Each structure stands twice: as C-alpha cells, then as structure tokens.
Amino acid sequence: QVQLVESGGGSVQAGGSLRLSCAASDRKFSGYGMGWFRQAPGKEREFVAAVSWSGARTSYADSVKGRFTISRDNVQRMIYLEMNVLKDEDTGVYYCAMDRVMTRVSLALSLGEYDTWGQGTQVTVSS
C-alpha cells in the first residue's frame, strides 16, 4: 500500500504564501490521480485541488481558483500545492490523497473517490 506524507504546513499572515508537499512511498503512485483536501475545525473535509495521473489536467475548488496551484513530479514521487494570497478561511488541516482508480480518464473531485490518505499538515492563516 502506498503511503503518503505531507509537509510544508505552518503559520502565515493573511496575504502570504505556503508550499505544501506530499511524498509517495511507491512508484505506482505515478498511475493515479492525486488530490488535496482540507478540513477546518468543526467542518467537513472538503476538496481543494486535483491533478490527473499524467499531470496534464487539474481542477480547483472555486474558493482557491487563481490562488492555489497543484502539480506533481512522478519521477520524484511528489505532489505539491502552491498556495498564494492566503486568507483566514484557508486555515485547516491539509491532506493529500490518492485516487482509488488507476489512470482514471476524468479527474476525481469527491472524497469517496480517494482511498489512500496522508496524515495531514496544519495550515494556519491569521490576519
């Protein structure tokens, strides 16, 4: 089973930037779409961004579109989430996740389409 480990979280002022990373333990990662989700205190986990297994296609939640960028490096077995112009409402635990379907044609955008999760990394934005 592939293991995912996130890093790069921290505390930042509103308007600032952070780059999250997620390392995959197995090279079979390269055949699966990947996603970032987040969970704020007292709220449900929500979709943030997804990238196809090839890296050619991406999708974003409306709340982060234009501010966040997801990318992947299949050689290094890494995915990234570049977060700019951070807002208070971006605060939460960020999780990377791997699609349950290999080489899915479409992008996986919902929680139930992912079956491998990292432990999460905390992002705190203060104004």
N, C-alpha and C positions, 0 to 999 in steps of 0.2 A: 504494500500500500504506500502510495506517495505521501510524504509528509511535507507540510508547508509551514514555513516560519517567517513571520512578518517582523520588520524592524523599521526604524525611522520615525516613529511617533515622538511626540513631545509637546511642550507648551510653547505657544507663539501668540504674538499680538495680532489682533484683527488687521487684515491687510497684508499679513506676512505670508510666507511660503514654507512648505514642507515637502519632502520627497519620501514616500513610503516604498519599501522594497519587500518582496516576498520571494524566498528561496525554496525551490522544489528539490526533493531528495532524489528523484528518479528521472531518468531521461525520457520516460514515457509521457512525462508532462507535456512534451512538445506536440503531442497529438490531440490535446484537449484545450478547449476554450477556457479562459480564466476570467474571474470577476473579482471586484472589490465591493464589499458591503460595509455598512456601518450601523452601529446601534448606540443611540443616545440613552442616557438614564431614563428609565420608565417608559421607553418607547420600543417598538418592534424593530427588528433588524431590517434595514432597507437597502435596496440596490443602489450602487453608486456608479459603477462603470464595468464594462465587459470588453474583452478582446478575443477575437477568433483565434483558433489554434495556430493559424499561419501568421497572425498579427496584422492581416490586411484590413480587417474590419473592426470597428469599435462602436460602442454605444454608451451614452451617458444619461444619467438622471437629469431632468430639466433643472434641478436645483444646483447642479455643478457644471452644466454645459458652459463652455467658454472659459472656465477657470481651472478645471482638472484635465489631466491627460494621462491615459493609461497606455502602457507599452510593454513589450516583452522582448526577452533575448533568449531564444530557445537553445542557443549554444551554452550560455551560462546558466540556464535553467532558472531564470529570474523574471518576475513581472514587477512593474513599477507603477506608482501613482504619483504624478507630479501635481501638487495642489498649490494654486496661487490665489491671491486675493481672498484669503481665508476669512470666514465670518464666524461669529459666535455660534451660529446654528450648525457649523461643521463639526462641533465638538462631539466626540463619541469614541467608541472602540471600533477600529477598522480591521476588517477581516478579509483575507484573500481566500478564494475558493476555486476548486477545480470542477468543471462540468462533469456530469456523470456519463455523458455520451461522447465517444471519441469522434473526432473530425466532424462535429455537427455542422450542417450546412448553414443554419441560421445561428444567431447569437442567443445564448442563454441569458435571460433577463430576470428570471424569478428565482427565489430562494430554493424552491423544490427541485430545480434543475441542476443543483450542485450537491455533491455528496462527500467532498473532501474539503476540510476547513483548517485554517491555521488557528493559532491560539489568540490572535488579535494583538493590536498595538494601540495604545491610548493616544488620542489627539485632543488637546485642549486649546481652545482659542478664546482669548479674553480681550475685551475692549477697554 
